[in-house]
Amino acid sequence: MNNQFRYKASSNQAKNNNWKSKIWSSNIFSILLIVLLAISFTKVGKEIMLRWEIKKEINTLQAQLADLEGKASKMDKLISYLKTDEYIEKQARLEFNFSTPGEKQVNLVNLNDIQDKDLSGDKKSNMNKWFNYFFD
């Protein structure tokens, strides 16, 4: 009786092993594994590309941030310079012809400007001026 039980147990194992070996060696199972492998490679490839694009965008944004921070610091320096007395005095001299007490100003006139003004006073008609402009 012991032998019968052993024979039945070994035949069950043989059936189980036979069933497993048939699955592992079947063409359908191999094709299914190849399809699953291709799908997983595709998904992983898409994720890698997405991460690469995100990393590239992050680097671009970091470069823009560094550029903007540099511009902001330049603007801060410019604002602090524009608030100084030196700049205010310089602009007052240039724009409003201010001078310090005891200082004398000398204004030089460009002679070319005076000659151009004299030529613009000629009595030619507008049509003649345009004709001379294009054909002389």
Secondary structure as UniProt FT lines:
FT   HELIX           2..25
FT   HELIX           27..82
FT   HELIX           85..96
FT   TURN            101..102
FT   HELIX           111..119
FT   TURN            120..121
FT   HELIX           126..135
//
